[in-house]
Structure formats: C-alpha cells, structure tokens
Amino acid sequence: MNYYKKEKDRLVCLLCQYYCKLKAGQTGVCGINQNVGSHIENLVYGYPSAINIDPIEKKPLYHFLPSSKSFSIGTVGCNFHCSFCQNWQISQEHNIDKSRYFEPKTIASLALQKGCQSISYTYNEPTIFYPYAKDIALEAKKLGLKNIFVSNGYESKEVIDDMVGIIDAINIDLKSFDEKYYKHNLGGNLKKNLENLKHFRKNNLWIEVTTLIVPTQNDSDEELFKIASFIAKELGTFTPWHISAFHADYKELSLPPTSLQTLNRAYEIGKSVGLEYIYVGNVQYENSTKCSSCGNTLIERSYFQVKKNSLVNGSCPQCNKKLEGVFE
C-alpha cells in the first residue's frame, strides 16, 4: 500500500485514523512520521526501542499458539496519549536511539533463532510503525512465523485491509464506551475504534479484546455492560475478553488499583451477555479455558504460564468440539 497521499500542498499520512495532513517538515500526532518534502518518512524504521521474548499469554493472547514464545518489539511514539500508560517511557518518547539499525530480515532471523513461533508488534502502537512492521512480517512469513499486533485499534482503513494475509492475530484495547472519555483522556474516537473492530472481524483476523478497568473512569455496570454487549453482538460471543486490573502509572497516580470485587463484577457482566471466554489480567488468577460445549477444562493457566494443555488437534478431548482460535 501507499503510506501517504498528496493533497494540495500537504501529504496525508495513511497509517492511522488521524489521517494527519502534513506540510513539509511537519510530524504527525504520533511524533514519528514526518513529511520530508517528497514523502512521509517513518523515522523509527529500523530502530526498535524495546526487544524482548515474551510468553504469548503476556500479549495477552490465550487462544493463539498457547505456551509459545513471541519475539516482541516496539518503538518510541504513539498516536494515543493515555494518562495511565504502562509503557509511557517509550510510547510518549520522541527521541529515537539510532545507535543500532535492525533491518527487517535481522528481526525475523533473531525470532527464529530464539525459538519463537511469532513476532509481536507491541509496547507502543504498531500502526504508527506499520511500514517497518510489515517488512518484518513479510520476512517472518518466509520463515514460517506468525505475526501479531497489540493495538489500540486506531488503524486506518487502508492499513486494516493491507494487513490481510500478513498479520495473523490482534489484541485490541477497547478502553471505554464513553465518547468524551476517548476524546479527552486518550486522544481517540470511540466510533472509529468500534468500526475498526468490526472491520478486523470482517477481514477474519483472530481477535482478542482487552479492557483495562480504571476505577471511577470506566468501571460502572452500565459501561462494562456496553463493552461486553458490543463484543458479543459485533465480534461474537466466542471472542476472548481480557479484563485487566489497573495500577497507578505515568500521570494517573492518585487512583487505587482495581479491586478483585470489580474484576469479578465485570466477569459476571460479561457472562450475562453470553461471552464464553473471559480472562482476568494483571493479578494472580488461574484463568482456565473451558469447553463451551461440555465444560471440560482445556487449558490451565497461572498468570502467564500454561500449566496444562489438554487440547487434541485444537479440540476438546471429551466432546470433540473445536476450540475457537489458532492452535497449530
């Protein structure tokens, strides 16, 4: 795809829903895509700021290659400005360390060497470094590796369609169901996020959704019900919903951590609208996956560790129902 288009004396960035219209020398909301005159340059291309090997469960993805390792990379910059960001040291940073360049082929080769089955584009918003992520993903495909986005869900329509056949799974934050909160506290647009979630489902990417439950901000019964109902109706009742506990970070230091009572309340609300797979994150919780047909325990987990996986060819050994997800 083309990552920008010309509009009069400006170049329009096509990476996210902001569609920043940039004059020569201007940089987009994300801080890392700049109109350099003839084109928009992705300033972090080749310069990841974080590289780690994570369990896939940390993304979190619970129905995608369980127990596997994912080679995880991120850069500086973000198109959201969440006051509670847990990776703010890189996501809200615009200074790029160019002391070492990692070409896409090198990243893919390192992932394979380290025994990873996938590469995750994570830590900050990957759509803002999609030109780099895509080139890595194409190299990864040649080596038989899967590709994963951990995203705020604010991709452009062009990027979502371009991801087909390149990105295999995505975990998307659905941070709230309040338009004002999205606009003023995060920097996004709820309506566009919801449309993007439906667009991803239409394009048949494997989707798991995460909601960080922030006390007094998005933890009312009404809002949790709206979030869970949207997932059930628009994405399907078999879409995993990860409800994560908040802890004070970055600029949001005055709020208490999310209580177990609130997490359990969210869990029950999700179940009441028909969601089959609800998982509690950022706390010590076992989070087993049970067969939606017969109730048999299929995957036992403790935090990010799979203690037991009873799946047989991706199916329940007791009733043969196939578990929704990607297991091979």
C-alpha positions in Angstrom: 0.0 0.0 0.0 1.0 3.7 -0.3 1.5 5.1 3.2 0.6 8.6 2.2 -1.2 10.6 -0.5 -0.8 14.1 -1.8 -3.4 16.8 -1.1 -2.6 20.3 -2.4 0.5 21.4 -0.5 0.3 18.7 2.1 0.9 15.0 2.4 -1.7 12.9 4.2 -0.5 10.1 6.3 -2.5 6.9 5.8 -1.3 4.9 8.8 -4.0 5.7 11.4 -7.4 7.3 11.8 -6.0 10.7 12.4 -5.0 11.0 8.7 -2.6 13.8 9.6 -2.3 16.4 6.8 1.3 17.4 7.0 3.2 20.3 5.4 6.9 19.9 4.6 8.8 19.5 7.9 5.7 18.7 10.0 5.4 15.5 12.0 2.1 13.7 12.8 0.3 13.2 16.1 2.4 10.1 16.7 5.7 12.1 16.6 7.5 9.7 14.3 6.0 10.1 10.8 7.3 13.2 9.1 6.8 15.0 5.8 10.3 15.3 4.5 9.3 17.0 1.3 8.9 14.3 -1.3 7.3 11.7 1.0 6.4 10.9 4.6 9.3 9.2 6.3 8.8 6.7 9.1 11.5 8.0 11.4 11.7 4.8 13.6 12.1 2.4 10.7 14.9 0.0 11.7 15.2 1.5 15.2 13.2 -0.5 17.8 13.4 0.9 21.3 12.3 -2.4 23.0 13.1 -6.0 22.1 12.0 -8.9 24.4 11.0 -12.5 24.3 7.6 -12.9 25.9 5.1 -15.7 26.5 2.3 -15.3 24.1 0.0 -15.2 27.1 1.5 -11.8 28.0 0.2 -10.0 24.9 -2.4 -11.2 26.1 -3.5 -13.9 23.6 -5.0 -17.0 25.2 -6.4 -18.7 22.1 -3.4 -18.3 19.8 -0.5 -20.7 20.0 -0.7 -21.3 23.8 2.6 -21.9 25.6 4.7 -20.4 22.7 7.2 -17.6 22.8 6.7 -14.4 20.9 9.6 -12.1 19.8 8.3 -8.7 20.9 9.3 -5.3 19.5 8.2 -1.7 19.8 9.4 1.7 19.0 9.1 5.2 20.5 5.9 7.2 19.8 2.2 6.7 19.9 -1.0 8.2 18.4 -2.8 8.0 21.8 -1.7 9.8 25.0 -3.3 7.7 27.8 -2.6 9.2 31.2 -2.2 5.7 32.7 0.1 4.2 30.0 2.2 1.4 31.4 4.8 1.8 28.6 4.9 5.6 28.7 8.7 5.6 28.8 8.8 4.7 25.1 5.3 5.4 23.9 5.4 9.1 24.9 9.0 9.5 23.9 10.0 11.0 20.6 13.8 10.8 20.8 15.0 8.0 18.6 18.1 6.0 19.5 19.8 5.4 16.2 22.9 3.8 17.6 22.0 0.4 16.1 19.9 -0.4 13.0 17.9 -3.6 12.8 16.8 -4.5 9.2 13.6 -6.5 8.9 15.4 -9.7 7.9 17.5 -9.5 11.0 14.5 -9.2 13.3 12.8 -12.2 11.7 16.0 -14.3 11.9 16.5 -13.4 15.5 13.0 -14.5 16.3 13.6 -17.9 14.7 16.9 -18.3 16.4 15.4 -17.7 19.8 12.8 -20.4 19.3 9.8 -18.0 18.9 6.8 -19.0 16.8 5.6 -15.4 16.3 6.7 -11.8 16.2 4.6 -9.3 18.2 4.5 -5.6 17.4 3.7 -4.2 20.8 4.6 -1.9 23.7 3.6 1.2 21.7 1.0 1.5 18.9 2.3 -0.6 16.0 0.2 1.0 13.3 2.4 4.1 13.5 5.4 2.0 12.5 3.5 -0.2 10.1 6.0 0.3 7.2 8.7 -1.3 9.4 6.3 -3.9 10.9 5.0 -5.0 7.6 8.5 -5.5 6.1 9.5 -7.6 9.2 6.2 -9.6 8.9 6.8 -10.5 5.3 10.3 -11.8 6.2 8.8 -13.7 9.2 6.3 -15.3 6.8 9.1 -16.7 4.8 10.4 -18.4 7.9 7.0 -19.9 8.9 6.5 -17.4 11.8 3.2 -15.8 12.7 2.7 -12.0 13.2 0.7 -10.3 16.0 -0.4 -6.7 16.6 -1.1 -5.5 20.1 -3.0 -2.4 19.3 -5.3 0.5 20.5 -7.4 -0.3 17.4 -6.9 3.1 15.7 -5.5 1.8 12.4 -6.5 3.5 9.1 -8.9 1.5 6.9 -6.1 1.2 4.4 -3.8 -0.5 6.9 -6.5 -2.8 8.2 -7.1 -4.1 4.6 -3.4 -4.3 3.9 -2.8 -6.5 7.0 -4.8 -9.4 5.5 -2.5 -12.3 4.9 0.3 -10.6 6.7 -0.9 -10.1 10.3 -2.4 -13.3 11.9 -3.8 -12.1 15.2 -4.5 -8.9 17.1 -5.3 -7.9 20.6 -7.2 -4.7 20.7 -7.8 -2.4 23.6 -11.4 -1.3 24.0 -10.6 1.2 26.7 -14.0 2.7 27.3 -17.5 3.1 25.9 -17.7 6.8 26.5 -17.1 9.1 23.6 -16.0 12.0 25.7 -13.5 9.9 27.7 -12.0 8.6 24.4 -11.6 12.1 23.0 -10.3 14.0 26.1 -8.4 11.3 28.1 -7.0 9.1 25.3 -6.9 11.2 22.2 -9.0 8.9 20.0 -12.6 8.5 18.7 -14.8 5.7 20.1 -16.9 5.4 17.0 -13.9 4.9 14.8 -12.5 2.3 17.2 -15.7 0.4 17.2 -15.9 0.5 13.4 -12.3 -0.8 13.2 -13.1 -3.7 15.5 -15.9 -4.7 13.1 -13.6 -4.2 10.1 -11.0 -6.5 11.7 -13.6 -9.2 12.3 -14.9 -8.8 8.7 -11.3 -9.4 7.5 -11.1 -12.6 9.6 -8.1 -11.8 11.8 -8.1 -13.6 15.0 -9.2 -11.0 17.6 -8.9 -10.9 21.4 -10.1 -7.7 23.2 -8.6 -6.2 26.4 -10.2 -3.6 28.7 -8.1 -2.1 31.4 -10.6 -1.3 34.2 -9.8 2.0 35.7 -11.5 2.8 39.0 -14.1 5.7 38.7 -13.3 6.1 34.9 -14.8 3.1 33.1 -15.9 0.7 35.9 -19.6 1.3 36.1 -22.0 -1.5 35.5 -23.5 0.4 32.6 -20.2 0.9 30.8 -19.0 -2.6 31.4 -22.3 -3.9 30.1 -22.0 -1.8 26.9 -18.4 -3.0 26.2 -19.3 -6.6 26.8 -22.5 -6.4 24.7 -20.6 -4.8 21.8 -18.1 -7.7 21.8 -20.9 -10.3 22.0 -23.0 -8.7 19.3 -20.5 -7.4 16.8 -17.4 -9.6 17.3 -19.1 -12.8 18.5 -19.6 -14.5 21.9 -16.6 -16.7 21.3 -14.2 -13.6 21.2 -12.0 -13.7 24.3 -12.4 -10.6 26.6 -9.4 -9.8 28.9 -10.4 -7.6 31.8 -7.2 -6.2 33.3 -6.5 -4.6 36.6 -5.3 -1.0 36.7 -2.4 0.1 38.8 -1.1 3.7 39.2 1.3 4.7 36.5 2.6 7.7 34.4 0.2 10.6 35.1 -2.6 8.6 36.8 -1.1 8.2 40.2 -3.9 9.1 42.5 -6.4 6.2 41.7 -6.4 2.9 43.6 -5.7 -0.4 41.9 -8.7 -2.2 40.5 -10.3 -4.4 43.2 -11.0 -8.1 42.8 -14.6 -7.3 43.5 -14.7 -5.0 40.5 -13.0 -7.6 38.3 -15.5 -10.3 39.4 -18.3 -7.9 38.7 -17.0 -7.3 35.2 -16.7 -11.1 34.7 -20.3 -11.7 35.7 -21.5 -8.9 33.4 -19.6 -10.4 30.5 -21.1 -13.8 31.2 -24.6 -12.3 31.5 -24.4 -11.1 27.8 -23.2 -14.5 26.6 -19.4 -14.1 26.4 -17.8 -17.6 26.6 -14.2 -16.7 27.3 -13.4 -14.0 29.9 -10.0 -13.7 31.4 -8.8 -11.6 34.3 -5.3 -10.0 33.9 -2.7 -8.1 35.9 -3.5 -10.2 39.0 -2.7 -13.7 40.2 -5.6 -15.5 38.6 -5.7 -19.0 37.2 -7.8 -18.2 34.0 -8.5 -21.7 32.8 -10.2 -22.1 29.4 -13.2 -24.5 29.5 -15.0 -26.1 26.6 -18.1 -24.0 25.8 -20.0 -27.2 24.9 -19.3 -29.7 27.8 -17.5 -27.6 30.4 -14.3 -29.7 30.3 -11.1 -27.8 31.3 -9.0 -27.5 28.2 -6.1 -25.1 29.2 -5.0 -24.5 32.8 -3.0 -21.3 33.4 -1.3 -19.5 36.2 -0.6 -15.8 35.3 1.4 -16.1 32.0 2.2 -19.8 32.4 0.2 -22.7 30.9 0.2 -25.4 33.5 -1.7 -28.0 31.4 -3.0 -28.1 27.8 -5.5 -30.9 27.1 -6.4 -29.9 23.6 -6.2 -32.6 20.9 -5.7 -31.1 17.5 -7.3 -27.9 18.8 -10.4 -29.7 20.1 -11.9 -30.8 23.3 -10.8 -34.4 24.1 -14.1 -35.1 25.8 -16.7 -33.9 23.2 -14.5 -33.1 20.2 -15.8 -29.5 19.9 -13.1 -27.4 18.2 -11.9 -24.5 20.4 -12.1 -21.1 18.7 -8.6 -19.8 18.0 -5.3 -20.8 16.3 -3.6 -23.8 17.9 -1.2 -25.1 15.2 
